[in-house]
Amino acid sequence: DAGLEFLDVTGRVHITLTDRSIHGGRRQDVYTITNNSDSPVDTHLLLVATGLSFDDEMENASGRTTSGVPYLRVFLPNGVLLPGQSIVETLRFKQKPHAPPMTYTLILLSGQGNP
């Protein structure tokens, strides 16, 4: 599916970290994602965790972008996130022992294929 365009919809949604748990080198971040725009977000939603170090691994990643960044592909209910509608998604990470604190930025892309 090379050559398909992805739309950056990060600015069209509100992303809230609603829960974080850390246990023995594993971290779970739970996000509520709300469409705060006037138009629907459709097709697949990709949660891309940019800025992770080599000490950090997204355990529930669906794949990696062409530049090697892990992402989770979310199949939206009925293929769309309508204005005002929310979903809850969880990212799971594993961190190497003695690694520095984990940081990343979440970018949301809409589209199909592999980014």
N, CA, C and O of each residue as an XYZ file, in Angstrom:
460
protein
N       0.812     -1.194      0.000
C       0.000      0.000      0.000
C       0.855      1.258      0.000
O       0.427      2.294      0.508
N       2.020      1.184     -0.545
C       2.917      2.341     -0.589
C       2.296      3.452     -1.415
O       1.559      3.204     -2.370
N       2.607      4.684     -1.030
C       2.137      5.810     -1.803
C       0.815      6.378     -1.333
O       0.403      7.423     -1.836
N       0.124      5.741     -0.390
C      -1.133      6.281      0.108
C      -0.842      7.430      1.058
O       0.113      7.376      1.833
N      -1.650      8.449      0.997
C      -1.459      9.616      1.843
C      -2.183      9.432      3.177
O      -3.265      8.849      3.246
N      -1.560      9.938      4.212
C      -2.168      9.940      5.535
C      -2.426     11.384      5.933
O      -1.616     12.268      5.656
N      -3.540     11.615      6.574
C      -3.922     12.943      7.018
C      -3.596     13.067      8.499
O      -4.033     12.242      9.301
N      -2.835     14.085      8.867
C      -2.538     14.342     10.276
C      -3.769     14.991     10.897
O      -4.106     16.131     10.575
N      -4.436     14.265     11.785
C      -5.663     14.765     12.424
C      -5.431     15.135     13.886
O      -6.389     15.321     14.637
N      -4.166     15.244     14.297
C      -3.844     15.567     15.684
C      -4.540     16.851     16.128
O      -5.047     16.920     17.247
N      -4.572     17.865     15.268
C      -5.189     19.136     15.612
C      -6.697     19.125     15.621
O      -7.317     20.090     16.066
N      -7.303     18.053     15.138
C      -8.768     17.952     15.087
C      -9.348     17.201     16.268
O     -10.566     17.108     16.415
N      -8.474     16.662     17.114
C      -8.955     15.874     18.253
C      -8.341     16.394     19.548
O      -7.310     17.068     19.547
N      -8.994     16.065     20.632
C      -8.456     16.367     21.959
C      -7.980     15.044     22.543
O      -8.741     14.080     22.625
N      -6.715     15.005     22.948
C      -6.119     13.777     23.485
C      -5.874     13.986     24.972
O      -5.148     14.898     25.369
N      -6.485     13.133     25.792
C      -6.340     13.238     27.238
C      -5.766     11.940     27.797
O      -6.317     10.863     27.570
N      -4.666     12.046     28.524
C      -4.128     10.886     29.233
C      -5.005     10.681     30.459
O      -5.007     11.511     31.367
N      -5.752      9.577     30.490
C      -6.700      9.347     31.579
C      -6.171      8.399     32.645
O      -6.693      8.365     33.759
N      -5.133      7.623     32.313
C      -4.567      6.705     33.303
C      -3.164      6.297     32.862
O      -2.896      6.115     31.674
N      -2.290      6.160     33.834
C      -0.939      5.659     33.572
C      -0.586      4.713     34.714
O      -0.772      5.033     35.888
N      -0.077      3.549     34.347
C       0.411      2.614     35.363
C       1.781      2.111     34.930
O       2.029      1.871     33.749
N       2.668      1.955     35.916
C       4.030      1.486     35.661
C       4.313      0.352     36.634
O       4.188      0.522     37.846
N       4.696     -0.807     36.100
C       4.991     -1.982     36.916
C       6.163     -2.728     36.326
O       6.052     -3.290     35.237
N       7.284     -2.744     37.021
C       8.433     -3.564     36.641
C       8.895     -3.416     35.214
O       9.026     -4.416     34.508
N       9.147     -2.199     34.762
C       9.650     -2.000     33.417
C       8.576     -1.973     32.347
O       8.880     -1.843     31.161
N       7.326     -2.093     32.756
C       6.217     -2.016     31.801
C       5.353     -0.809     32.154
O       5.118     -0.505     33.323
N       4.892     -0.140     31.113
C       4.075      1.055     31.314
C       2.848      0.971     30.429
O       2.914      0.521     29.285
N       1.741      1.406     30.974
C       0.484      1.425     30.224
C      -0.096      2.836     30.312
O      -0.331      3.350     31.405
N      -0.324      3.456     29.154
C      -0.925      4.779     29.073
C      -2.289      4.646     28.408
O      -2.398      4.119     27.301
N      -3.333      5.130     29.090
C      -4.692      5.067     28.569
C      -5.109      6.484     28.165
O      -5.018      7.423     28.957
N      -5.563      6.616     26.934
C      -5.959      7.911     26.391
C      -7.435      7.919     26.013
O      -7.974      6.927     25.520
N      -8.078      9.065     26.255
C      -9.395      9.338     25.688
C      -9.164     10.316     24.544
O      -8.547     11.367     24.722
N      -9.664      9.958     23.375
C      -9.482     10.763     22.167
C     -10.859     11.228     21.717
O     -11.731     10.413     21.415
N     -11.050     12.548     21.675
C     -12.342     13.131     21.330
C     -12.204     13.983     20.077
O     -11.307     14.820     19.981
N     -13.092     13.766     19.127
C     -13.106     14.588     17.920
C     -13.715     15.942     18.294
O     -14.913     16.031     18.563
N     -12.889     16.996     18.313
C     -13.393     18.319     18.675
C     -13.526     19.237     17.458
O     -13.612     20.457     17.597
N     -13.543     18.640     16.273
C     -13.702     19.425     15.043
C     -15.157     19.344     14.578
O     -15.989     18.683     15.199
N     -15.441     20.028     13.475
C     -16.785     20.020     12.900
C     -16.972     18.927     11.856
O     -18.062     18.770     11.307
N     -15.905     18.169     11.579
C     -16.004     17.127     10.557
C     -15.549     15.791     11.126
O     -14.756     15.748     12.067
N     -16.053     14.696     10.551
C     -15.679     13.377     11.051
C     -14.234     13.025     10.733
O     -13.660     13.498      9.752
N     -13.664     12.189     11.579
C     -12.378     11.551     11.313
C     -12.741     10.148     10.844
O     -13.423      9.412     11.557
N     -12.289      9.772      9.644
C     -12.718      8.468      9.126
C     -11.539      7.592      8.743
O     -10.380      7.980      8.885
N     -11.852      6.437      8.269
C     -10.948      5.323      7.955
C     -10.225      4.878      9.224
O     -10.804      4.938     10.309
N      -9.001      4.443      9.115
C      -8.264      3.965     10.285
C      -7.608      5.148     10.975
O      -7.234      6.130     10.334
N      -7.472      5.042     12.286
C      -6.775      6.056     13.067
C      -5.484      5.425     13.559
O      -5.507      4.367     14.187
N      -4.362      6.066     13.276
C      -3.067      5.557     13.705
C      -2.534      6.444     14.819
O      -2.395      7.654     14.644
N      -2.235      5.836     15.971
C      -1.628      6.530     17.096
C      -0.135      6.294     16.995
O       0.342      5.189     17.252
N       0.601      7.326     16.623
C       2.028      7.231     16.359
C       2.786      7.835     17.538
O       2.591      9.004     17.871
N       3.654      7.036     18.172
C       4.418      7.474     19.344
C       5.802      7.930     18.896
O       6.724      7.121     18.798
N       5.948      9.223     18.626
C       7.223      9.747     18.152
C       8.111     10.133     19.329
O       7.624     10.541     20.384
N       9.415      9.997     19.133
C      10.372     10.425     20.145
C      10.752      9.388     21.178
O      11.457      9.709     22.134
N      10.305      8.146     21.013
C      10.722      7.091     21.942
C      12.216      6.816     21.780
O      12.745      6.898     20.671
N      12.885      6.495     22.860
C      14.303      6.138     22.763
C      14.430      4.671     22.354
O      13.442      3.939     22.307
N      15.647      4.262     22.062
C      15.888      2.859     21.701
C      15.704      1.932     22.895
O      15.655      0.712     22.732
N      15.601      2.504     24.097
C      15.369      1.714     25.310
C      13.892      1.388     25.502
O      13.542      0.599     26.380
N      13.026      1.985     24.692
C      11.578      1.841     24.854
C      10.975      1.102     23.664
O      11.355      1.332     22.516
N      10.025      0.204     23.960
C       9.350     -0.568     22.912
C       7.847     -0.505     23.138
O       7.376     -0.741     24.251
N       7.083     -0.184     22.080
C       5.627     -0.233     22.177
C       5.214     -1.687     21.968
O       5.308     -2.213     20.859
N       4.760     -2.326     23.031
C       4.447     -3.757     22.970
C       3.212     -4.066     22.132
O       3.141     -5.136     21.526
N       2.243     -3.165     22.080
C       1.033     -3.462     21.316
C       0.993     -2.702     19.991
O      -0.080     -2.413     19.462
N       2.173     -2.385     19.464
C       2.245     -1.697     18.174
C       1.701     -2.580     17.057
O       1.905     -3.794     17.046
N       1.010     -1.949     16.127
C       0.521     -2.654     14.938
C       1.605     -2.749     13.883
O       1.555     -3.606     13.001
N       2.588     -1.862     13.981
C       3.676     -1.832     13.013
C       4.553     -0.626     13.254
O       4.477      0.023     14.297
N       5.393     -0.337     12.264
C       6.287      0.823     12.320
C       6.146      1.602     11.020
O       5.894      1.032      9.959
N       6.313      2.909     11.124
C       6.285      3.743      9.935
C       7.537      3.463      9.113
O       8.429      2.745      9.565
N       7.607      4.020      7.923
C       8.788      3.826      7.080
C      10.042      4.388      7.744
O      11.155      3.980      7.412
N       9.867      5.321      8.679
C      11.021      5.869      9.407
C      11.272      5.146     10.729
O      12.124      5.565     11.512
N      10.527      4.051     10.984
C      10.796      3.215     12.143
C      10.051      3.581     13.416
O      10.359      3.038     14.477
N       9.086      4.477     13.345
C       8.335      4.908     14.524
C       7.144      3.967     14.743
O       6.391      3.707     13.804
N       6.960      3.448     15.978
C       5.856      2.521     16.224
C       4.495      3.218     16.230
O       4.370      4.377     16.628
N       3.483      2.479     15.778
C       2.123      3.011     15.798
C       1.130      1.911     16.148
O       1.384      0.725     15.938
N      -0.007      2.339     16.688
C      -1.136      1.447     16.958
C      -2.248      1.828     15.996
O      -2.681      2.980     15.975
N      -2.716      0.871     15.196
C      -3.814      1.105     14.256
C      -5.129      0.829     14.981
O      -5.318     -0.238     15.566
N      -6.032      1.806     14.931
C      -7.333      1.695     15.581
C      -8.401      1.662     14.500
O      -8.449      2.535     13.633
N      -9.253      0.653     14.558
C     -10.377      0.558     13.641
C     -11.547      1.254     14.316
O     -12.115      0.737     15.278
N     -11.908      2.433     13.809
C     -12.939      3.252     14.434
C     -14.300      2.566     14.366
O     -14.592      1.868     13.395
N     -15.142      2.759     15.394
C     -16.488      2.185     15.376
C     -17.251      2.693     14.143
O     -17.355      3.902     13.937
N     -17.773      1.797     13.342
C     -18.468      2.136     12.097
C     -17.580      2.925     11.138
O     -18.086      3.597     10.239
N     -16.257      2.849     11.322
C     -15.320      3.477     10.407
C     -15.197      4.984     10.538
O     -14.618      5.635      9.669
N     -15.738      5.551     11.623
C     -15.741      7.007     11.732
C     -15.780      7.447     13.190
O     -16.370      6.780     14.039
N     -15.142      8.584     13.466
C     -15.234      9.247     14.762
C     -15.917     10.585     14.493
O     -15.294     11.523     13.996
N     -17.206     10.660     14.829
C     -18.013     11.840     14.537
C     -17.636     12.993     15.460
O     -17.054     12.769     16.522
N     -17.960     14.228     15.067
C     -17.706     15.368     15.943
C     -18.333     15.146     17.326
O     -19.502     14.779     17.438
N     -17.533     15.376     18.375
C     -18.001     15.183     19.745
C     -17.856     13.770     20.271
O     -17.965     13.552     21.478
N     -17.614     12.806     19.401
C     -17.499     11.401     19.786
C     -16.104     11.117     20.340
O     -15.125     11.739     19.927
N     -16.024     10.172     21.281
C     -14.753      9.796     21.912
C     -14.509      8.305     21.824
O     -15.444      7.509     21.733
N     -13.233      7.936     21.854
C     -12.810      6.546     21.988
C     -11.741      6.499     23.076
O     -11.122      7.514     23.393
N     -11.533      5.324     23.639
C     -10.486      5.117     24.638
C      -9.528      4.069     24.086
O      -9.946      2.993     23.660
N      -8.233      4.399     24.098
C      -7.217      3.484     23.580
C      -6.054      3.396     24.560
O      -5.748      4.355     25.268
N      -5.409      2.227     24.590
C      -4.311      1.968     25.511
C      -3.029      1.665     24.741
O      -3.022      0.856     23.814
N      -1.947      2.327     25.139
C      -0.621      2.037     24.594
C       0.168      1.330     25.683
O       0.199      1.774     26.831
N       0.814      0.213     25.308
C       1.604     -0.573     26.267
C       3.064     -0.554     25.847
O       3.401     -0.781     24.685
N       3.925     -0.276     26.825
C       5.351     -0.135     26.555
C       6.161     -1.035     27.473
O       5.736     -1.388     28.573
N       7.335     -1.392     26.989
C       8.332     -2.118     27.781
C       9.603     -1.284     27.717
O       9.988     -0.794     26.656
N      10.254     -1.129     28.881
C      11.457     -0.315     28.941
C      12.608     -1.152     29.469
O      12.442     -1.950     30.392
N      13.786     -0.959     28.865
C      14.970     -1.680     29.315
C      15.350     -1.233     30.725
O      15.102     -0.086     31.098
N      15.954     -2.138     31.520
C      16.403     -1.760     32.864
C      17.378     -0.584     32.811
O      18.201     -0.485     31.901
N      17.274      0.288     33.785
C      18.168      1.443     33.954
C      18.052      2.460     32.817
O      18.949      3.284     32.637
N      16.975      2.415     32.060
C      16.763      3.389     30.990
C      16.280      4.709     31.596
O      15.678      4.711     32.669
N      16.537      5.818     30.923
C      16.020      7.099     31.412
C      14.489      7.122     31.326
O      13.900      6.289     30.637
N      13.850      8.055     32.009
C      12.384      8.132     31.957
C      11.882      8.226     30.512
O      12.471      8.913     29.678
N      10.800      7.532     30.243
C      10.243      7.463     28.899
C       9.485      8.748     28.564
O       8.714      9.261     29.374
N       9.720      9.250     27.365
C       8.959     10.376     26.845
C       8.621     10.100     25.383
O       9.391      9.463     24.664
N       7.471     10.584     24.961
C       7.080     10.491     23.559
C       5.972     11.502     23.301
O       5.344     12.018     24.225
N       5.755     11.766     22.027
C       4.677     12.641     21.590
C       3.731     11.810     20.750
O       4.162     11.034     19.898
N       2.444     11.974     20.990
C       1.441     11.220     20.255
C       0.943     12.047     19.074
O       0.474     13.173     19.239
N       1.053     11.469     17.881
C       0.541     12.077     16.656
C      -0.533     11.141     16.110
O      -0.345      9.924     16.097
N      -1.644     11.692     15.666
C      -2.727     10.881     15.128
C      -2.848     11.089     13.629
O      -2.946     12.220     13.153
N      -2.841      9.987     12.891
C      -2.978     10.002     11.447
C      -4.221      9.244     11.051
O      -4.582      8.253     11.685
N      -4.877      9.709     10.003
C      -6.052      9.030      9.454
C      -5.680      8.515      8.071
O      -5.126      9.253      7.256
N      -5.986      7.246      7.808
C      -5.690      6.687      6.496
C      -5.571      5.189      6.545
O      -5.679      4.573      7.605
N      -5.344      4.606      5.381
C      -5.200      3.161      5.273
C      -3.826      2.842      4.701
O      -3.138      3.719      4.180
N      -3.440      1.591      4.805
C      -2.135      1.184      4.314
C      -1.100      1.326      5.393
O      -1.431      1.350      6.579
N       0.164      1.423      4.993
C       1.266      1.520      5.936
C       1.931      2.889      5.800
O       2.360      3.274      4.713
N       2.011      3.622      6.915
C       2.576      4.974      6.858
C       4.094      4.965      6.693
O       4.714      6.027      6.629
